[in-house]
């Protein structure tokens, strides 16, 4: 009987600890944040320049979103569609402003996955250093002028 009591206590303690972790995890993405793949994402419909959008994301505890695979890209597109009811051209965290054609994510993660539109990035007229998504019919990536106001997607780690 004593062994059974000990086992029940251990199970209850383990269950409560797991529930506590679940509550913390879902609380990290509360409000307007959506959880996907260990991060929280938020679509910001207000149009800002790329730099102001990045600062806004930082004020919310994150950065402009980095994208590491097709599933994350599709999740970001779904988020934009859910809020705006269209695939709006939107800033994410890619930039080559520091060195031409050396694309970096503002959150410091490796820039490996890409979804550039055909012929992009092209740095048209030497003035396109920020990454917008949902460009053209293919809804792909385009380098664009950073000062142009656009909506944005922020991301933060859980």
LOTI-702940 format. One line per field, with one value per residue: residue number from 1; residue in one letter; chain; x, y, z of N, C-alpha, C in turn. Coordinates in nm, 3 decimals. Layout:
N
k <- c(NUM, ...) $
r <- c(A, ...) $
c <- c(A, ...) $
nu <- c(X, ...) $
nv <- c(Y, ...) $
nw <- c(Z, ...) $
cau <- c(X, ...) $
cav <- c(Y, ...) $
caw <- c(Z, ...) $
cu <- c(X, ...) $
cv <- c(Y, ...) $
cw <- c(Z, ...) $
END
This chain:
158
k <- c(1, 2, 3, 4, 5, 6, 7, 8, 9, 10, 11, 12, 13, 14, 15, 16, 17, 18, 19, 20, 21, 22, 23, 24, 25, 26, 27, 28, 29, 30, 31, 32, 33, 34, 35, 36, 37, 38, 39, 40, 41, 42, 43, 44, 45, 46, 47, 48, 49, 50, 51, 52, 53, 54, 55, 56, 57, 58, 59, 60, 61, 62, 63, 64, 65, 66, 67, 68, 69, 70, 71, 72, 73, 74, 75, 76, 77, 78, 79, 80, 81, 82, 83, 84, 85, 86, 87, 88, 89, 90, 91, 92, 93, 94, 95, 96, 97, 98, 99, 100, 101, 102, 103, 104, 105, 106, 107, 108, 109, 110, 111, 112, 113, 114, 115, 116, 117, 118, 119, 120, 121, 122, 123, 124, 125, 126, 127, 128, 129, 130, 131, 132, 133, 134, 135, 136, 137, 138, 139, 140, 141, 142, 143, 144, 145, 146, 147, 148, 149, 150, 151, 152, 153, 154, 155, 156, 157, 158) $
r <- c(X, X, X, X, X, X, X, X, X, X, X, X, X, X, X, X, X, X, X, X, X, X, X, X, X, X, X, X, X, X, X, X, X, X, X, X, X, X, X, X, X, X, X, X, X, X, X, X, X, X, X, X, X, X, X, X, X, X, X, X, X, X, X, X, X, X, X, X, X, X, X, X, X, X, X, X, X, X, X, X, X, X, X, X, X, X, X, X, X, X, X, X, X, X, X, X, X, X, X, X, X, X, X, X, X, X, X, X, X, X, X, X, X, X, X, X, X, X, X, X, X, X, X, X, X, X, X, X, X, X, X, X, X, X, X, X, X, X, X, X, X, X, X, X, X, X, X, X, X, X, X, X, X, X, X, X, X, X) $
c <- c(A, A, A, A, A, A, A, A, A, A, A, A, A, A, A, A, A, A, A, A, A, A, A, A, A, A, A, A, A, A, A, A, A, A, A, A, A, A, A, A, A, A, A, A, A, A, A, A, A, A, A, A, A, A, A, A, A, A, A, A, A, A, A, A, A, A, A, A, A, A, A, A, A, A, A, A, A, A, A, A, A, A, A, A, A, A, A, A, A, A, A, A, A, A, A, A, A, A, A, A, A, A, A, A, A, A, A, A, A, A, A, A, A, A, A, A, A, A, A, A, A, A, A, A, A, A, A, A, A, A, A, A, A, A, A, A, A, A, A, A, A, A, A, A, A, A, A, A, A, A, A, A, A, A, A, A, A, A) $
nu <- c(0.082, 0.194, 0.384, 0.216, 0.092, 0.314, 0.379, 0.147, 0.167, 0.405, 0.321, 0.119, 0.270, 0.441, 0.252, 0.143, 0.372, 0.415, 0.176, 0.219, 0.436, 0.308, 0.119, 0.289, 0.410, 0.193, 0.115, 0.324, 0.272, 0.044, -0.242, -0.219, -0.034, 0.072, 0.147, 0.405, 0.615, 0.797, 0.820, 0.674, 0.451, 0.349, 0.133, 0.163, -0.042, -0.012, 0.144, 0.486, 0.825, 1.101, 1.303, 1.168, 0.967, 1.120, 1.218, 0.975, 0.900, 1.107, 1.035, 0.824, 0.940, 1.069, 1.185, 1.178, 1.036, 1.223, 1.272, 1.286, 1.216, 0.990, 0.748, 0.733, 0.723, 0.476, 0.309, 0.342, 0.234, -0.030, -0.103, -0.094, -0.300, -0.518, -0.553, -0.558, -0.709, -0.604, -0.312, -0.096, 0.177, 0.456, 0.685, 0.959, 1.232, 1.473, 1.775, 2.017, 2.164, 2.404, 2.610, 2.626, 2.433, 2.479, 2.283, 2.112, 1.943, 1.753, 1.728, 1.957, 1.980, 2.084, 2.083, 1.941, 1.724, 1.545, 1.312, 1.305, 1.167, 1.167, 1.466, 1.530, 1.721, 1.756, 1.853, 1.756, 1.840, 2.032, 1.925, 1.776, 1.737, 1.598, 1.377, 1.078, 0.776, 0.531, 0.519, 0.420, 0.246, 0.333, 0.370, 0.616, 0.957, 1.107, 1.360, 1.351, 1.294, 1.390, 1.273, 1.008, 0.678, 0.526, 0.317, 0.410, 0.572, 0.631, 0.847, 0.916, 1.111, 0.995) $
nv <- c(-0.119, 0.122, 0.164, 0.203, 0.444, 0.617, 0.605, 0.720, 0.980, 1.065, 1.058, 1.255, 1.483, 1.496, 1.536, 1.785, 1.945, 1.924, 2.041, 2.299, 2.380, 2.380, 2.583, 2.804, 2.804, 2.850, 3.096, 3.255, 3.313, 3.469, 3.687, 3.875, 3.716, 3.428, 3.085, 2.890, 2.629, 2.658, 2.931, 3.260, 3.444, 3.755, 3.948, 4.273, 4.515, 4.789, 5.020, 5.062, 5.185, 4.962, 4.972, 5.103, 4.917, 4.699, 4.810, 4.837, 4.567, 4.487, 4.633, 4.483, 4.260, 4.098, 4.039, 4.146, 3.891, 3.596, 3.342, 2.999, 2.770, 2.620, 2.561, 2.742, 2.977, 2.946, 2.943, 3.206, 3.342, 3.246, 3.362, 3.636, 3.643, 3.566, 3.788, 4.016, 3.943, 3.910, 3.846, 4.042, 4.250, 4.240, 4.331, 4.131, 4.004, 4.012, 4.152, 4.322, 4.542, 4.600, 4.482, 4.445, 4.194, 4.011, 3.859, 3.890, 3.789, 3.987, 3.888, 3.746, 3.477, 3.204, 3.271, 3.081, 2.933, 3.034, 3.218, 3.358, 3.567, 3.509, 3.632, 3.790, 3.852, 4.183, 4.435, 4.680, 4.976, 5.018, 5.051, 4.877, 4.705, 4.562, 4.299, 4.204, 4.017, 3.805, 3.902, 3.986, 3.762, 3.509, 3.523, 3.551, 3.632, 3.958, 4.201, 4.528, 4.887, 5.016, 5.230, 5.245, 5.236, 4.951, 4.676, 4.439, 4.139, 4.016, 3.818, 3.606, 3.418, 3.139) $
nw <- c(0.000, 0.076, -0.126, -0.346, -0.271, -0.274, -0.549, -0.660, -0.557, -0.683, -0.950, -0.948, -0.882, -1.104, -1.307, -1.234, -1.261, -1.538, -1.629, -1.535, -1.693, -1.941, -1.909, -1.879, -2.131, -2.312, -2.216, -2.297, -2.559, -2.557, -2.601, -2.891, -3.011, -3.193, -3.162, -3.307, -3.393, -3.174, -3.142, -3.107, -3.307, -3.452, -3.642, -3.758, -3.850, -3.895, -4.106, -4.141, -4.177, -4.258, -4.056, -3.843, -3.802, -3.713, -3.471, -3.339, -3.312, -3.140, -2.915, -2.837, -2.745, -2.929, -3.264, -3.608, -3.807, -3.870, -4.117, -4.145, -4.281, -4.524, -4.399, -4.183, -4.332, -4.466, -4.242, -4.148, -4.366, -4.346, -4.103, -4.171, -4.364, -4.205, -4.038, -4.209, -4.427, -4.677, -4.881, -4.793, -4.894, -4.689, -4.430, -4.324, -4.123, -4.282, -4.420, -4.622, -4.569, -4.440, -4.586, -4.928, -5.079, -4.876, -4.693, -4.387, -4.088, -3.866, -3.609, -3.568, -3.636, -3.856, -4.206, -4.412, -4.541, -4.829, -5.034, -5.277, -5.533, -5.891, -6.034, -5.818, -5.518, -5.647, -5.597, -5.707, -5.865, -5.672, -5.417, -5.257, -4.977, -4.789, -4.679, -4.821, -4.815, -4.984, -5.244, -5.573, -5.803, -5.730, -5.460, -5.333, -5.221, -5.210, -5.253, -5.123, -5.100, -4.795, -4.656, -4.724, -4.611, -4.467, -4.357, -4.096, -3.964, -3.651, -3.442, -3.161, -2.930, -2.739) $
cau <- c(0.000, 0.283, 0.442, 0.112, 0.078, 0.432, 0.364, 0.042, 0.225, 0.501, 0.245, 0.053, 0.374, 0.484, 0.142, 0.137, 0.488, 0.389, 0.073, 0.282, 0.514, 0.214, 0.062, 0.391, 0.432, 0.082, 0.115, 0.428, 0.212, -0.091, -0.283, -0.218, 0.073, 0.038, 0.261, 0.439, 0.752, 0.881, 0.825, 0.548, 0.447, 0.241, 0.120, 0.142, -0.101, 0.028, 0.254, 0.606, 0.948, 1.160, 1.372, 1.067, 0.901, 1.213, 1.215, 0.846, 0.910, 1.194, 0.959, 0.732, 1.020, 1.115, 1.247, 1.108, 1.042, 1.312, 1.203, 1.385, 1.169, 0.865, 0.635, 0.726, 0.676, 0.333, 0.242, 0.343, 0.134, -0.162, -0.126, -0.126, -0.432, -0.618, -0.576, -0.584, -0.795, -0.532, -0.168, -0.035, 0.323, 0.484, 0.825, 1.013, 1.359, 1.592, 1.835, 2.158, 2.207, 2.542, 2.698, 2.544, 2.415, 2.504, 2.155, 2.113, 1.818, 1.770, 1.738, 2.088, 1.980, 2.143, 1.998, 1.962, 1.606, 1.506, 1.199, 1.312, 1.099, 1.264, 1.543, 1.553, 1.722, 1.824, 1.903, 1.718, 1.894, 2.122, 1.856, 1.683, 1.815, 1.512, 1.302, 0.933, 0.721, 0.402, 0.535, 0.376, 0.148, 0.390, 0.376, 0.754, 1.035, 1.163, 1.430, 1.276, 1.344, 1.361, 1.196, 0.869, 0.594, 0.456, 0.290, 0.525, 0.550, 0.730, 0.862, 0.997, 1.126, 0.911) $
cav <- c(0.000, 0.238, 0.179, 0.260, 0.584, 0.688, 0.615, 0.818, 1.112, 1.096, 1.087, 1.384, 1.585, 1.504, 1.594, 1.928, 2.010, 1.932, 2.142, 2.428, 2.414, 2.410, 2.715, 2.904, 2.806, 2.917, 3.235, 3.327, 3.355, 3.517, 3.808, 3.872, 3.628, 3.291, 2.996, 2.794, 2.579, 2.709, 3.077, 3.333, 3.536, 3.853, 4.035, 4.414, 4.574, 4.929, 5.034, 5.129, 5.153, 4.840, 5.002, 5.129, 4.789, 4.623, 4.869, 4.803, 4.427, 4.483, 4.684, 4.376, 4.149, 4.012, 4.100, 4.108, 3.745, 3.521, 3.226, 2.893, 2.662, 2.648, 2.553, 2.871, 3.078, 2.927, 2.985, 3.353, 3.382, 3.217, 3.464, 3.761, 3.626, 3.561, 3.922, 4.118, 3.884, 3.907, 3.824, 4.174, 4.261, 4.258, 4.322, 4.037, 4.050, 4.002, 4.276, 4.319, 4.682, 4.610, 4.446, 4.404, 4.053, 3.929, 3.870, 3.855, 3.807, 4.083, 3.816, 3.684, 3.337, 3.185, 3.300, 2.962, 2.914, 3.152, 3.201, 3.475, 3.569, 3.499, 3.754, 3.861, 3.997, 4.252, 4.566, 4.776, 5.113, 5.023, 5.106, 4.779, 4.631, 4.500, 4.186, 4.200, 3.890, 3.810, 3.987, 3.939, 3.652, 3.391, 3.548, 3.519, 3.736, 4.064, 4.307, 4.651, 5.007, 5.002, 5.342, 5.233, 5.180, 4.825, 4.598, 4.355, 4.024, 4.002, 3.685, 3.597, 3.282, 3.106) $
caw <- c(0.000, 0.085, -0.259, -0.429, -0.230, -0.325, -0.694, -0.688, -0.527, -0.789, -1.071, -0.931, -0.888, -1.244, -1.384, -1.200, -1.322, -1.682, -1.648, -1.511, -1.813, -2.048, -1.882, -1.910, -2.276, -2.379, -2.172, -2.372, -2.686, -2.529, -2.670, -3.038, -3.056, -3.232, -3.143, -3.412, -3.401, -3.066, -3.141, -3.114, -3.421, -3.449, -3.759, -3.723, -3.971, -3.913, -4.201, -4.088, -4.249, -4.205, -3.930, -3.739, -3.776, -3.629, -3.337, -3.280, -3.270, -3.023, -2.800, -2.800, -2.695, -3.038, -3.382, -3.729, -3.818, -3.958, -4.172, -4.155, -4.368, -4.595, -4.306, -4.114, -4.428, -4.485, -4.118, -4.148, -4.466, -4.289, -4.001, -4.242, -4.424, -4.098, -3.984, -4.312, -4.531, -4.804, -4.869, -4.806, -4.890, -4.547, -4.389, -4.227, -4.069, -4.366, -4.470, -4.664, -4.559, -4.392, -4.697, -5.041, -5.109, -4.756, -4.623, -4.245, -4.012, -3.755, -3.482, -3.560, -3.677, -3.990, -4.322, -4.496, -4.626, -4.908, -5.125, -5.363, -5.662, -6.000, -6.057, -5.692, -5.496, -5.757, -5.552, -5.811, -5.850, -5.557, -5.300, -5.201, -4.878, -4.689, -4.735, -4.813, -4.860, -5.055, -5.361, -5.704, -5.804, -5.664, -5.315, -5.299, -5.154, -5.292, -5.181, -5.148, -5.032, -4.652, -4.600, -4.765, -4.504, -4.491, -4.236, -4.060, -3.877, -3.544, -3.383, -3.041, -2.877, -2.622) $
cu <- c(0.087, 0.346, 0.342, 0.092, 0.193, 0.420, 0.259, 0.094, 0.322, 0.427, 0.176, 0.154, 0.420, 0.378, 0.133, 0.254, 0.468, 0.284, 0.130, 0.362, 0.421, 0.153, 0.163, 0.410, 0.319, 0.075, 0.218, 0.372, 0.070, -0.120, -0.285, -0.110, 0.018, 0.162, 0.280, 0.586, 0.846, 0.899, 0.684, 0.559, 0.330, 0.247, 0.088, 0.086, -0.060, 0.151, 0.366, 0.722, 1.007, 1.225, 1.273, 0.991, 0.990, 1.213, 1.084, 0.848, 0.997, 1.119, 0.859, 0.807, 1.073, 1.193, 1.151, 1.133, 1.152, 1.233, 1.306, 1.342, 1.034, 0.745, 0.620, 0.675, 0.526, 0.253, 0.235, 0.240, -0.008, -0.200, -0.166, -0.267, -0.542, -0.653, -0.621, -0.678, -0.735, -0.384, -0.097, 0.118, 0.361, 0.634, 0.847, 1.158, 1.484, 1.641, 1.978, 2.216, 2.353, 2.643, 2.612, 2.552, 2.459, 2.380, 2.166, 1.972, 1.846, 1.778, 1.869, 2.092, 2.036, 2.040, 2.020, 1.846, 1.576, 1.387, 1.191, 1.226, 1.205, 1.332, 1.572, 1.655, 1.803, 1.880, 1.878, 1.763, 1.980, 2.057, 1.758, 1.759, 1.730, 1.417, 1.153, 0.886, 0.586, 0.406, 0.487, 0.280, 0.200, 0.396, 0.514, 0.824, 1.094, 1.243, 1.364, 1.336, 1.295, 1.272, 1.047, 0.786, 0.519, 0.416, 0.410, 0.480, 0.666, 0.735, 0.946, 1.003, 1.036, 1.001) $
cv <- c(0.126, 0.267, 0.244, 0.408, 0.669, 0.709, 0.719, 0.959, 1.156, 1.133, 1.222, 1.498, 1.604, 1.571, 1.744, 2.004, 2.026, 2.037, 2.282, 2.473, 2.451, 2.548, 2.823, 2.917, 2.881, 3.064, 3.318, 3.380, 3.405, 3.645, 3.789, 3.781, 3.490, 3.204, 2.904, 2.759, 2.642, 2.860, 3.134, 3.433, 3.632, 3.938, 4.176, 4.485, 4.719, 4.937, 5.120, 5.102, 5.026, 4.865, 5.029, 5.001, 4.702, 4.678, 4.836, 4.658, 4.414, 4.532, 4.580, 4.251, 4.056, 4.089, 4.079, 3.961, 3.698, 3.398, 3.118, 2.773, 2.699, 2.646, 2.684, 2.979, 3.067, 2.967, 3.138, 3.404, 3.359, 3.323, 3.597, 3.754, 3.628, 3.701, 4.020, 4.072, 3.893, 3.881, 3.956, 4.164, 4.309, 4.248, 4.201, 4.078, 4.039, 4.137, 4.249, 4.461, 4.695, 4.581, 4.389, 4.253, 3.959, 3.944, 3.814, 3.869, 3.900, 4.013, 3.739, 3.537, 3.323, 3.206, 3.187, 2.943, 3.045, 3.117, 3.323, 3.458, 3.554, 3.635, 3.837, 3.785, 4.066, 4.389, 4.674, 4.918, 5.128, 5.067, 5.007, 4.685, 4.560, 4.400, 4.200, 4.065, 3.914, 3.901, 3.914, 3.820, 3.529, 3.404, 3.513, 3.641, 3.833, 4.158, 4.439, 4.765, 5.009, 5.113, 5.334, 5.170, 5.055, 4.764, 4.506, 4.235, 4.018, 3.857, 3.695, 3.452, 3.262, 3.090) $
cw <- c(0.000, -0.052, -0.353, -0.398, -0.284, -0.476, -0.732, -0.664, -0.637, -0.917, -1.061, -0.942, -1.032, -1.329, -1.359, -1.262, -1.472, -1.711, -1.630, -1.632, -1.927, -2.030, -1.918, -2.060, -2.344, -2.337, -2.249, -2.503, -2.666, -2.608, -2.820, -3.096, -3.089, -3.220, -3.264, -3.400, -3.297, -3.063, -3.144, -3.229, -3.405, -3.575, -3.711, -3.847, -3.998, -4.004, -4.142, -4.184, -4.188, -4.068, -3.816, -3.703, -3.686, -3.486, -3.265, -3.231, -3.145, -2.899, -2.750, -2.752, -2.803, -3.143, -3.498, -3.753, -3.913, -4.003, -4.200, -4.239, -4.428, -4.501, -4.227, -4.208, -4.449, -4.360, -4.110, -4.249, -4.414, -4.186, -4.066, -4.300, -4.319, -4.049, -4.092, -4.423, -4.671, -4.777, -4.893, -4.812, -4.751, -4.521, -4.300, -4.203, -4.154, -4.417, -4.517, -4.661, -4.516, -4.502, -4.809, -5.065, -4.996, -4.667, -4.481, -4.189, -3.895, -3.620, -3.468, -3.600, -3.819, -4.101, -4.424, -4.593, -4.700, -4.997, -5.218, -5.488, -5.771, -6.024, -5.934, -5.607, -5.605, -5.720, -5.656, -5.776, -5.723, -5.428, -5.235, -5.107, -4.772, -4.756, -4.711, -4.868, -4.927, -5.175, -5.487, -5.690, -5.731, -5.512, -5.260, -5.238, -5.255, -5.203, -5.220, -5.067, -4.887, -4.595, -4.634, -4.653, -4.550, -4.357, -4.208, -3.977, -3.778, -3.498, -3.257, -2.997, -2.758, -2.502) $
END
